[in-house]
Structure formats: structure tokens, C-alpha cells
Amino acid sequence: MSLYRRGKVWWMDFHFHGQRIQETTGMTSITRAREVQEKRKQALRDGTAGIRKQQQPRLLSVAAQAWQEAKGPAWSPRTADIARTSMNHLLPVFGKQLLVDVEASNISKYQKARLAEGASNRTVNIEVGMLRQVMRKYGTWARIQPDVNMLPERQDAGRALSGEEESCLLLECGRSRSRILLPFVVLALETGARRNTIRRLQWKNINFGNRCLQFGKDKTTAGTGRVIPLNQRALAALTFWAQQFPNRKPEHYVFPLEKCSQAGTKDSFGFNGNLLYDTDPTQPIGSVKEAWESAKRRTRRHCSNCKAGILADKEKPEMGYACAECKFETKALSDGLVSVRFHDLRHTAISRMIAARVPLPIIAKIVGWASGTLAKMAARYGHFGIEELRGAVEAISAADGGDLRAGSLQFSLHSEANSGSHRAN
């Protein structure tokens, strides 16, 4: 164990647990060099004893920025947006607090305040989850974890479209100014794929000869890179769509970035035609949200009487609406399909496969579920009416011998009734 000098700087040289430690102290004074050496030896002893160096107290705003910088490069654009939005709500409340000063009671107050602002339970849970990740990184979450309660979330938020609702929706998608919307929605219905998975699809991922496609990165590891067959309607939609791009290349996106004008000639129903003026096949479409929401709003105009006509304004708006086909009149428009979410197309596809008695492992392979979540996902995505449930319970006695069992049951009930009568006498 010794100190020696190289040039003007003192170095330390000693053995610790059979290992030679030879490092510079960075000091030109031997007194300061001895202090550095003793601190280094003490740090090594603490590490051997399992004693961690206490971290410097950090403001949550500083910790959150460091966490985002460390995690950000591995995030998808969607995850980055969620993190940024969550922090925009968290930092005004917690940003000036030290991590060690955040208590479970503070989080409870935050949850109540966000709910009062109209945020959903799911949104608040995501925000608290972001706070939890930041605090975990610096070892301050375990202390309050037992006292933090996440809000209950709805498991029945999704729904499946009926055949009539699907036809109504597809009709309006076909009338959209965005020519992308109809094939985009059809593919979502026929594959059960998520919106972003479809959005990033490239022509090299589609095998028209083998009638299948391979999705790229998905939300889950199980869904990433999965290969699924195309049914007749999906194949027809993609074949027609491919004809719109005769010069397409394998690396081009199936649904490219396109721009449509805001005004133009209108068809017989009063809807703007497709006035496309710019396409960039090297970039995927950013979002179909605007076209999707517009199509859903237009379903409010569908006549509930004849199912085929479109409700038009009367000469005086306060007088309501009238159908051009059957002359049906109404004072107010219905809600139509405004409340339908794009993710409900996935619910629809999965519900129909379950109703068709497709085995759950096959459904999982198609939609990208992990094997450990089959039962949970099937319960969440399966939506059935009373008649479908009735058919299920009828199937219990529909097998061979059902009539015999029914007769035996009637005989048994009759015997019990007679036995009860004898006992009464």
C-alpha cells in the first residue's frame, strides 16, 4: 500500500481482496492524495458489504428529464407522445418537489384533481405509471408503493359492430375525401390489426401470390413480425389498392403520406370528391383520424326508416330533416356511429372469430396475443348478444342423446314431484 508520484500527480497503489488497485488521485498534494485514497478504500468496503452510496436528492423535474433522455431513443413515436403528454400534467404538480418528498397522499390528490378535470381512469393511471417509472429509477418508489392505489379501469370499453353498422360505416369511408380510408378500414376489419401496425405496412410485406402478409413492429413482441393469410375481401381490397400505384417499390408504404384539398366539386350526396394533390410513398400516412371522424359523423345522416336514404336539412333548419328516398322526417339526427373507436374494428374481428369457434391459439396467432394472455384477451374482446349466448347453452344438450337426457330429466322431475306429494300426504 503506497502513494507514488508520476510527474506532479500522486497515484495510489494498494491491494483489495486479492486485486491490485492502481489509480490516479488527481491530486498534486500528498495530504489530499491520502484523503482520496482513504475514500476510495472505504467505497470499496461499502460495496463489498452491500452498502449503496446514497444518491443526491433530485427535483422530480430534473429526474424526469434524465429518465426521458435515457429511455427516449428506444421509444416508438406513440410512446414518446404519451410520455410527453403525461409529463405535461405531472410536472406542474410535482415538478418542484424532491423525489424523496413525494408521498402517496400527494398522488391520491393528483388522481382526484385529474378526474375532476374530466380525465378517464385509464389516462390517470398512465400518468401515475410514468411517475412510478421515474421514481423507480432513483429508488424512491418502493417506500410509498404499498399506499398508492391505481384507479379501476373499464374492461368493457370496446364493442363489436353489427353487419348493418359495418355496411353503414364502410359506405361513408368510401365517400371520404381520403382515398386511403376505405382500404385502411377494410384491412383493419379483416385482419384485426392495430392502426399503427397497418399504417407502417410496406408493399414488401404483402405476398399476393401466397395470399398472405407479414406485419412489422407491433405493440407486443408476440405480434411483431407475424404472418397471417388474407381472406377474400382483404385480398380484393389490397389488389384494387395496389393498382393505384403502378410504380410502387417494395420499400414504399402501402398507405403513403397523402394530401387532399379542403374544397372541390361535390357528388350527388353533397360530399366532397377526392381531390388528391400530393403523395409521398416513402413516408407512411401520419393519421387517418380526421377522415375517420368525419366518416363517423356522416353516419348520423343515414335514414333509420329505409336504411338506404340520406337525411337532408329542411328549408328551415328548425323544422328538422327529411329522407330523400322514403320522405321520412325527424326533428333531430341520431348519434350514428360517432362513439365507435377505431380499435373497435379489432374487437369486431376477434368477436367474429370467437363466434365462429376458431380456436383461441389460432386467434392469438392472427392478432398477436401472447400465449399467457389468451383467456384475459378473449374475455375482453369477445362481445356476444343474447341470441349467441342462447345458442351456446342450447348446444349443451344438442349432442347425441339430448332428447334422451331431456326425457330423463322430465321423468326425474315428475318422480320428485310425486314423491313430494306422497310425503305431504
C-alpha positions in Angstrom: 0.0 0.0 0.0 1.6 3.2 -1.1 1.4 6.5 -2.8 3.7 7.5 -5.5 4.1 10.4 -7.9 4.0 10.5 -11.6 5.1 13.9 -12.7 3.2 16.3 -10.4 0.2 14.0 -9.7 0.1 11.4 -6.9 -1.1 7.9 -7.7 -2.4 5.2 -5.2 -1.4 1.6 -5.4 -2.9 -1.0 -3.0 -4.5 -4.5 -2.9 -8.1 -5.1 -2.1 -9.5 -8.7 -1.9 -6.6 -10.0 -3.9 -6.9 -7.4 -6.6 -4.5 -4.6 -7.3 -6.0 -1.1 -7.3 -3.7 1.3 -9.2 -5.4 4.6 -9.9 -4.6 8.3 -10.0 -5.8 10.5 -7.1 -5.8 13.6 -9.4 -4.0 15.5 -6.6 -0.7 17.3 -6.5 -0.7 17.5 -2.7 0.2 14.3 -0.9 -2.1 15.2 2.0 -5.1 15.5 -0.3 -3.9 12.3 -2.1 -4.1 10.3 1.2 -7.7 11.6 1.7 -8.7 10.4 -1.8 -7.1 7.0 -1.2 -8.9 6.5 2.1 -12.3 7.5 0.5 -11.6 5.0 -2.4 -10.8 2.2 0.0 -13.9 3.0 2.1 -16.1 3.0 -1.1 -14.8 -0.5 -1.9 -15.5 -1.7 1.6 -19.1 -0.3 1.4 -19.6 -2.0 -1.9 -18.5 -5.4 -0.6 -20.8 -5.0 2.4 -23.8 -4.2 0.1 -24.0 -0.6 1.2 -25.1 1.6 -1.7 -24.0 5.2 -2.0 -26.8 7.5 -1.1 -28.0 9.4 -4.1 -28.1 13.1 -4.2 -31.7 14.4 -3.7 -33.2 15.3 -7.0 -36.1 17.5 -8.1 -38.7 15.4 -9.9 -38.5 17.7 -13.0 -34.7 17.0 -13.2 -35.2 13.3 -12.7 -38.0 13.2 -15.3 -35.8 14.9 -17.9 -32.9 12.4 -17.2 -35.3 9.5 -17.4 -36.8 10.6 -20.7 -33.3 11.2 -22.2 -32.2 7.7 -21.2 -35.4 5.9 -22.3 -36.4 8.1 -25.3 -34.2 6.5 -28.0 -36.0 3.1 -27.6 -39.5 4.5 -27.6 -41.9 4.4 -30.5 -43.4 7.8 -31.6 -46.6 6.9 -29.9 -44.9 6.1 -26.6 -42.9 9.3 -26.8 -46.2 11.3 -27.3 -47.8 9.5 -24.3 -44.8 10.3 -22.1 -44.6 13.9 -23.2 -48.4 14.4 -22.6 -48.2 12.7 -19.2 -45.3 14.9 -18.1 -47.2 18.0 -19.1 -49.8 17.1 -16.5 -47.4 15.8 -13.8 -44.7 18.4 -13.8 -46.9 21.5 -12.8 -47.9 19.5 -9.7 -44.8 17.5 -8.8 -42.0 19.2 -10.8 -40.7 21.4 -7.9 -40.8 18.6 -5.3 -37.9 16.4 -4.4 -38.4 12.8 -5.3 -38.0 11.8 -1.6 -40.8 14.2 -0.6 -43.5 12.7 -2.9 -46.0 10.9 -0.7 -48.9 8.5 -1.5 -51.3 11.2 -0.3 -49.9 13.6 -3.0 -50.6 11.1 -5.7 -54.1 10.5 -4.4 -54.8 14.2 -4.5 -53.5 14.3 -8.0 -55.8 11.5 -9.1 -58.8 13.2 -7.7 -57.9 16.5 -9.4 -57.4 14.9 -12.8 -60.7 13.0 -12.5 -62.4 16.3 -11.7 -60.9 17.8 -14.9 -62.6 15.0 -16.9 -59.7 12.7 -17.5 -60.5 9.0 -17.7 -59.3 6.4 -15.1 -57.1 4.9 -17.8 -55.4 8.3 -18.6 -54.8 9.0 -14.9 -53.3 5.5 -14.5 -50.9 6.1 -17.4 -49.7 9.3 -15.9 -49.2 7.8 -12.4 -47.4 4.9 -14.2 -45.0 7.4 -15.7 -44.4 9.0 -12.3 -43.7 5.5 -10.9 -41.1 4.7 -13.6 -39.2 7.9 -12.8 -39.3 7.3 -9.0 -38.2 3.7 -9.5 -35.2 4.7 -11.5 -34.0 6.6 -8.4 -35.1 4.1 -5.8 -37.9 6.3 -4.2 -41.0 4.4 -5.3 -40.8 1.3 -3.0 -41.3 3.4 0.1 -44.8 4.6 -1.0 -45.8 1.8 -3.3 -48.0 -0.1 -0.7 -50.1 3.0 -0.1 -50.6 4.0 -3.8 -53.8 2.7 -5.4 -54.3 2.7 -9.1 -57.8 3.6 -10.4 -60.1 0.8 -11.6 -60.4 0.6 -15.4 -63.2 -0.5 -17.5 -62.7 -3.8 -19.2 -65.9 -3.5 -21.4 -64.9 -0.3 -23.2 -64.8 -2.0 -26.6 -67.7 -3.2 -28.8 -68.2 -5.2 -31.9 -70.0 -3.8 -34.9 -73.1 -5.4 -36.3 -73.3 -6.3 -40.0 -75.6 -3.3 -40.6 -73.3 -0.9 -38.7 -70.3 -2.2 -40.7 -72.1 -1.6 -44.0 -73.1 1.9 -42.9 -69.5 2.8 -41.8 -67.8 1.4 -45.0 -70.3 3.3 -47.2 -69.1 6.6 -45.5 -65.5 5.6 -45.6 -65.9 5.1 -49.4 -67.3 8.7 -49.6 -64.3 10.2 -47.7 -62.0 12.8 -49.4 -59.2 10.5 -48.3 -59.0 7.6 -50.7 -56.9 5.7 -48.1 -59.6 5.4 -45.5 -61.7 2.7 -47.1 -58.9 0.1 -47.8 -57.4 1.0 -44.4 -60.6 0.3 -42.5 -61.3 -2.9 -44.6 -57.9 -4.3 -43.7 -58.4 -3.5 -40.0 -61.8 -5.3 -40.1 -60.4 -8.3 -41.9 -57.2 -8.8 -40.0 -57.9 -7.4 -36.6 -54.6 -5.5 -36.7 -54.0 -2.3 -34.8 -54.0 1.1 -36.5 -50.3 1.8 -36.3 -49.4 -1.7 -37.4 -51.4 -1.2 -40.6 -50.1 2.3 -41.0 -46.5 1.1 -41.2 -47.2 -1.7 -43.7 -44.9 -1.8 -46.8 -45.5 -3.5 -50.2 -42.7 -5.9 -49.5 -44.8 -7.2 -46.6 -47.6 -8.4 -48.9 -47.4 -11.7 -50.8 -50.2 -11.6 -53.4 -49.3 -15.0 -54.8 -49.5 -16.7 -51.5 -52.3 -14.5 -50.3 -50.7 -13.5 -47.0 -48.9 -10.6 -45.4 -46.3 -10.1 -42.7 -46.8 -7.3 -40.2 -43.8 -5.4 -39.0 -43.4 -4.0 -35.5 -46.5 -4.3 -33.3 -47.4 -3.3 -29.8 -46.4 -6.7 -28.4 -43.4 -8.9 -29.0 -45.8 -11.8 -29.9 -47.4 -9.6 -32.6 -44.3 -8.3 -34.2 -43.4 -10.0 -37.5 -46.4 -12.3 -37.5 -47.6 -13.7 -40.9 -51.3 -14.1 -41.5 -53.3 -15.2 -44.5 -55.6 -12.7 -46.4 -59.3 -13.6 -46.8 -61.1 -12.8 -50.0 -62.3 -9.3 -49.0 -58.9 -8.2 -47.7 -57.1 -9.6 -50.8 -59.6 -7.8 -53.1 -59.2 -4.5 -51.3 -55.4 -4.7 -51.4 -55.3 -5.8 -55.0 -57.5 -2.9 -56.0 -55.4 -0.5 -53.9 -52.2 -1.8 -55.5 -53.5 -0.9 -58.9 -53.4 2.8 -57.8 -49.6 2.6 -57.5 -48.3 1.0 -60.7 -44.8 2.3 -60.0 -44.7 1.1 -56.4 -41.5 -0.3 -54.9 -41.1 -2.9 -52.2 -39.9 -0.4 -49.7 -42.8 2.0 -50.4 -45.6 2.2 -47.8 -48.9 0.7 -48.6 -50.7 3.7 -47.1 -48.4 6.6 -48.0 -48.5 10.2 -46.8 -51.1 12.0 -49.0 -52.6 15.4 -49.0 -56.1 16.3 -50.2 -57.6 19.7 -50.9 -60.2 21.1 -48.5 -62.8 22.1 -51.1 -63.9 20.9 -54.5 -66.8 19.6 -56.5 -69.5 17.6 -54.6 -71.2 14.4 -55.6 -75.0 13.8 -55.6 -75.0 13.3 -51.8 -73.2 16.6 -51.2 -69.9 15.2 -50.2 -66.5 16.5 -51.4 -64.8 14.4 -54.1 -61.3 13.0 -53.7 -59.0 15.9 -54.7 -55.5 14.4 -54.2 -52.6 16.7 -54.9 -49.5 15.2 -53.2 -48.3 11.7 -52.4 -45.0 10.6 -50.8 -44.8 6.8 -50.9 -41.5 6.9 -48.9 -43.4 8.1 -45.8 -46.3 6.4 -44.0 -49.6 8.3 -43.5 -49.4 10.2 -40.3 -53.0 9.6 -39.2 -56.4 8.8 -40.6 -58.2 10.4 -37.6 -59.7 13.4 -39.4 -61.1 11.3 -42.2 -62.3 8.6 -39.8 -64.1 11.1 -37.5 -65.8 12.7 -40.5 -67.0 9.4 -41.8 -68.5 8.5 -38.5 -70.3 11.9 -38.2 -71.8 11.4 -41.6 -73.5 8.1 -40.4 -75.8 10.3 -38.4 -77.5 11.3 -41.7 -78.4 7.7 -42.6 -82.2 7.2 -42.6 -83.3 4.9 -39.8 -86.5 4.1 -41.6 -85.4 2.9 -45.1 -81.7 2.3 -44.2 -80.7 3.5 -47.7 -81.6 7.2 -47.9 -79.7 10.2 -46.6 -81.4 12.7 -44.3 -81.2 16.3 -45.7 -81.9 19.6 -44.0 -85.3 21.1 -44.5 -85.6 24.6 -45.8 -85.9 25.9 -42.3 -83.3 24.3 -40.0 -85.6 24.3 -37.0 -88.0 22.0 -38.9 -85.6 19.1 -38.8 -84.6 16.6 -41.5 -86.2 14.6 -44.2 -85.1 11.5 -46.1 -84.7 12.0 -49.9 -85.7 8.4 -50.6 -88.6 7.5 -48.3 -89.6 11.0 -47.2 -89.2 10.0 -43.6 -89.0 13.1 -41.3 -87.3 13.6 -38.0 -86.6 16.5 -35.7 -83.1 15.5 -34.7 -80.3 13.4 -36.0 -79.4 10.1 -34.3 -75.9 9.5 -32.8 -75.0 7.2 -35.7 -71.6 5.6 -35.2 -69.9 8.6 -33.7 -68.9 6.7 -30.5 -67.2 3.9 -32.4 -63.5 3.8 -31.9 -61.0 2.6 -34.5 -59.9 -0.1 -32.0 -63.5 -1.4 -32.1 -62.7 -2.8 -35.6 -60.2 -5.1 -33.8 -62.9 -6.0 -31.3 -65.2 -6.8 -34.2 -62.8 -9.1 -36.0 -61.9 -11.0 -32.9 -65.5 -11.4 -31.7 -66.5 -12.8 -35.1 -63.7 -15.3 -35.0 -64.6 -16.4 -31.5 -68.3 -16.7 -32.5 -67.2 -18.9 -35.4 -65.5 -21.2 -32.9 -62.0 -20.5 -34.1 -59.6 -22.0 -31.5 -58.1 -19.3 -29.3 -54.4 -20.2 -30.1 -55.2 -19.5 -33.8 -56.8 -16.2 -33.0 -53.8 -15.3 -30.8 -51.5 -16.0 -33.7 -53.6 -13.9 -36.1 -54.0 -10.8 -33.8 -50.7 -11.0 -31.9 -51.6 -12.0 -28.4 -49.0 -13.5 -26.1 -49.8 -17.1 -25.1 -50.1 -16.1 -21.4 -52.9 -13.7 -22.0 -55.3 -15.8 -24.1 -58.1 -16.1 -21.5 -57.9 -12.4 -20.5 -57.9 -11.1 -24.0 -60.7 -13.4 -25.2 -62.8 -12.2 -22.3 -62.1 -8.6 -23.2 -62.6 -8.8 -26.9 -65.4 -11.3 -27.1 -68.8 -9.4 -27.5 -71.9 -11.5 -27.9 -75.6 -10.8 -28.0 -78.2 -12.8 -26.0 -79.1 -15.0 -29.0 -75.5 -16.0 -29.4 -75.3 -16.9 -25.7 -78.7 -18.7 -26.0 -77.2 -20.8 -28.9 -74.2 -21.6 -26.7 -76.4 -23.0 -23.8 -78.6 -24.8 -26.3 -75.5 -26.6 -27.6 -75.1 -28.2 -24.2 -77.9 -30.6 -24.8 -77.7 -30.6 -28.6 -75.3 -33.6 -28.8 -76.4 -37.2 -29.4 -78.7 -38.3 -26.6 -80.0 -34.8 -26.0 -83.6 -36.0 -26.4 -83.0 -38.9 -24.1 -81.5 -36.7 -21.4 -84.4 -34.3 -21.7 -86.8 -37.2 -21.3 -84.9 -38.5 -18.3 -84.9 -35.0 -16.8 -88.7 -34.7 -17.2 -89.2 -38.2 -15.7 -86.9 -37.3 -12.8 -88.8 -34.0 -12.1 -92.1 -35.9 -12.4 -90.9 -38.5 -9.9 -89.7 -35.9 -7.5 -93.0 -34.1 -7.7 -94.9 -37.3 -7.0 -92.6 -38.2 -4.2 -93.1 -34.8 -2.6 -96.9 -35.3 -2.9 -96.7 -38.7 -1.1 -94.6 -37.2 1.6 -97.2 -34.4 2.0 -100.0 -36.9 2.4 
